[in-house]
Amino acid sequence: MSTKEIVHDLLQRLPEEVSLHEVAREIEFVAAVRQGLAELDRGERIPLDEVAAELPSWVIR
């Protein structure tokens, strides 16, 4: 599926009263997911133990 097709599909799924800010946020989310999947396909992974060690610093208290 091309990027244009993905954005078109996304726009079809959003409600009519959606704001441009919300559209941009949805597109950014899809782009981030696709980038992450592409990185995984290229073997660019972070070992789980490294993620577990850093996870506490990601949590806002």
TIRO-2110 file (N, C-alpha, C; in Angstrom, 1 decimal):
// TIRO-2110
0.9, -1.2, 0.0, N, 1, A
0.0, 0.0, 0.0, CA, 1, A
0.9, 1.2, 0.0, C, 1, A
0.6, 2.2, -0.9, N, 2, A
1.4, 3.4, -1.0, CA, 2, A
1.1, 4.3, 0.2, C, 2, A
2.0, 5.3, 0.4, N, 3, A
1.8, 6.3, 1.5, CA, 3, A
0.5, 7.0, 1.2, C, 3, A
0.3, 7.4, 0.0, N, 4, A
-0.9, 8.2, -0.4, CA, 4, A
-2.2, 7.3, -0.1, C, 4, A
-2.1, 6.0, -0.4, N, 5, A
-3.3, 5.2, -0.1, CA, 5, A
-3.5, 5.0, 1.4, C, 5, A
-2.4, 4.9, 2.2, N, 6, A
-2.6, 4.8, 3.6, CA, 6, A
-3.2, 6.1, 4.2, C, 6, A
-2.8, 7.2, 3.8, N, 7, A
-3.4, 8.5, 4.2, CA, 7, A
-4.8, 8.6, 3.8, C, 7, A
-5.1, 8.2, 2.6, N, 8, A
-6.5, 8.2, 2.1, CA, 8, A
-7.4, 7.3, 3.0, C, 8, A
-6.9, 6.1, 3.3, N, 9, A
-7.7, 5.2, 4.1, CA, 9, A
-7.9, 5.8, 5.5, C, 9, A
-6.8, 6.4, 6.0, N, 10, A
-6.9, 7.0, 7.4, CA, 10, A
-8.0, 8.1, 7.4, C, 10, A
-8.0, 8.9, 6.3, N, 11, A
-8.9, 10.0, 6.3, CA, 11, A
-10.4, 9.5, 6.2, C, 11, A
-10.5, 8.4, 5.5, N, 12, A
-11.9, 7.8, 5.4, CA, 12, A
-12.4, 7.3, 6.7, C, 12, A
-11.5, 6.9, 7.6, N, 13, A
-11.9, 6.4, 8.9, CA, 13, A
-12.2, 7.4, 9.9, C, 13, A
-11.6, 8.6, 9.7, N, 14, A
-11.8, 9.7, 10.7, CA, 14, A
-13.2, 10.3, 10.6, C, 14, A
-13.7, 10.8, 11.7, N, 15, A
-15.0, 11.5, 11.7, CA, 15, A
-15.0, 12.8, 10.9, C, 15, A
-16.1, 13.2, 10.4, N, 16, A
-16.2, 14.5, 9.6, CA, 16, A
-15.7, 15.7, 10.3, C, 16, A
-15.9, 15.8, 11.6, N, 17, A
-15.6, 17.0, 12.4, CA, 17, A
-14.2, 16.9, 13.0, C, 17, A
-13.3, 16.1, 12.4, N, 18, A
-12.0, 16.0, 12.9, CA, 18, A
-11.2, 17.3, 12.6, C, 18, A
-10.3, 17.7, 13.6, N, 19, A
-9.5, 18.9, 13.3, CA, 19, A
-8.3, 18.6, 12.6, C, 19, A
-7.6, 19.6, 12.0, N, 20, A
-6.4, 19.4, 11.3, CA, 20, A
-5.3, 18.9, 12.2, C, 20, A
-5.3, 19.4, 13.5, N, 21, A
-4.4, 18.9, 14.5, CA, 21, A
-4.5, 17.4, 14.7, C, 21, A
-5.7, 16.9, 14.8, N, 22, A
-6.0, 15.5, 15.0, CA, 22, A
-5.6, 14.7, 13.8, C, 22, A
-5.8, 15.2, 12.6, N, 23, A
-5.4, 14.5, 11.4, CA, 23, A
-3.9, 14.4, 11.4, C, 23, A
-3.2, 15.5, 11.7, N, 24, A
-1.7, 15.5, 11.7, CA, 24, A
-1.2, 14.5, 12.8, C, 24, A
-1.8, 14.4, 13.9, N, 25, A
-1.4, 13.5, 15.0, CA, 25, A
-1.6, 12.1, 14.5, C, 25, A
-2.7, 11.8, 13.9, N, 26, A
-2.9, 10.4, 13.4, CA, 26, A
-1.9, 10.0, 12.3, C, 26, A
-1.6, 11.0, 11.4, N, 27, A
-0.6, 10.7, 10.4, CA, 27, A
0.8, 10.5, 11.0, C, 27, A
1.2, 11.3, 12.0, N, 28, A
2.4, 11.1, 12.7, CA, 28, A
2.5, 9.7, 13.4, C, 28, A
1.4, 9.3, 14.0, N, 29, A
1.3, 8.0, 14.6, CA, 29, A
1.6, 6.8, 13.6, C, 29, A
0.9, 6.9, 12.5, N, 30, A
1.0, 5.9, 11.4, CA, 30, A
2.5, 5.9, 10.9, C, 30, A
3.0, 7.1, 10.7, N, 31, A
4.4, 7.2, 10.2, CA, 31, A
5.4, 6.6, 11.2, C, 31, A
5.2, 6.8, 12.5, N, 32, A
6.1, 6.2, 13.5, CA, 32, A
6.0, 4.7, 13.6, C, 32, A
4.8, 4.2, 13.4, N, 33, A
4.6, 2.7, 13.4, CA, 33, A
5.3, 2.1, 12.2, C, 33, A
5.1, 2.7, 11.1, N, 34, A
5.7, 2.2, 9.8, CA, 34, A
7.2, 2.3, 9.9, C, 34, A
7.7, 3.4, 10.5, N, 35, A
9.2, 3.5, 10.7, CA, 35, A
9.7, 2.4, 11.6, C, 35, A
9.0, 2.1, 12.7, N, 36, A
9.4, 1.1, 13.6, CA, 36, A
9.4, -0.3, 13.0, C, 36, A
8.4, -0.6, 12.2, N, 37, A
8.3, -1.8, 11.5, CA, 37, A
9.4, -2.0, 10.5, C, 37, A
9.8, -0.9, 9.8, N, 38, A
10.9, -0.9, 8.8, CA, 38, A
12.2, -1.2, 9.5, C, 38, A
12.4, -0.6, 10.7, N, 39, A
13.6, -0.8, 11.4, CA, 39, A
13.7, -2.2, 11.9, C, 39, A
12.6, -2.8, 12.3, N, 40, A
12.6, -4.2, 12.7, CA, 40, A
12.9, -5.1, 11.5, C, 40, A
12.4, -4.8, 10.3, N, 41, A
12.7, -5.5, 9.1, CA, 41, A
14.2, -5.5, 8.8, C, 41, A
14.8, -4.4, 9.1, N, 42, A
16.2, -4.2, 8.8, CA, 42, A
17.1, -4.8, 9.9, C, 42, A
16.5, -5.4, 10.9, N, 43, A
17.2, -6.0, 12.0, CA, 43, A
17.7, -5.0, 13.1, C, 43, A
17.2, -3.8, 13.0, N, 44, A
17.6, -2.7, 14.0, CA, 44, A
16.7, -2.8, 15.2, C, 44, A
17.1, -3.7, 16.1, N, 45, A
16.3, -4.0, 17.3, CA, 45, A
17.1, -3.5, 18.6, C, 45, A
16.3, -3.2, 19.6, N, 46, A
16.9, -3.0, 20.9, CA, 46, A
16.6, -4.2, 21.8, C, 46, A
17.7, -4.8, 22.4, N, 47, A
17.4, -5.9, 23.2, CA, 47, A
16.5, -5.6, 24.4, C, 47, A
15.6, -6.6, 24.7, N, 48, A
14.6, -6.4, 25.7, CA, 48, A
15.2, -6.0, 27.1, C, 48, A
16.3, -6.5, 27.4, N, 49, A
16.9, -6.1, 28.7, CA, 49, A
17.3, -4.6, 28.8, C, 49, A
17.7, -4.1, 27.6, N, 50, A
18.0, -2.6, 27.6, CA, 50, A
16.8, -1.8, 27.7, C, 50, A
15.7, -2.3, 27.1, N, 51, A
14.4, -1.5, 27.2, CA, 51, A
13.9, -1.6, 28.6, C, 51, A
14.0, -2.8, 29.3, N, 52, A
13.6, -2.9, 30.6, CA, 52, A
14.4, -2.0, 31.6, C, 52, A
15.7, -1.8, 31.3, N, 53, A
16.5, -1.0, 32.1, CA, 53, A
16.2, 0.5, 32.0, C, 53, A
15.7, 0.9, 30.8, N, 54, A
15.4, 2.3, 30.5, CA, 54, A
14.0, 2.7, 30.8, C, 54, A
13.1, 1.7, 30.9, N, 55, A
11.7, 1.9, 31.0, CA, 55, A
11.3, 2.8, 32.2, C, 55, A
11.9, 2.6, 33.4, N, 56, A
11.6, 3.5, 34.5, CA, 56, A
11.8, 5.0, 34.2, C, 56, A
12.8, 5.4, 33.4, N, 57, A
13.0, 6.8, 33.0, CA, 57, A
12.0, 7.3, 32.1, C, 57, A
11.2, 6.5, 31.4, N, 58, A
10.2, 6.9, 30.5, CA, 58, A
8.9, 7.2, 31.2, C, 58, A
8.7, 6.8, 32.4, N, 59, A
7.4, 6.9, 33.1, CA, 59, A
7.5, 8.3, 33.8, C, 59, A
6.4, 9.1, 33.6, N, 60, A
6.2, 10.4, 34.2, CA, 60, A
5.5, 10.2, 35.5, C, 60, A
6.1, 10.7, 36.6, N, 61, A
5.5, 10.6, 37.9, CA, 61, A
5.0, 11.9, 38.4, C, 61, A
END
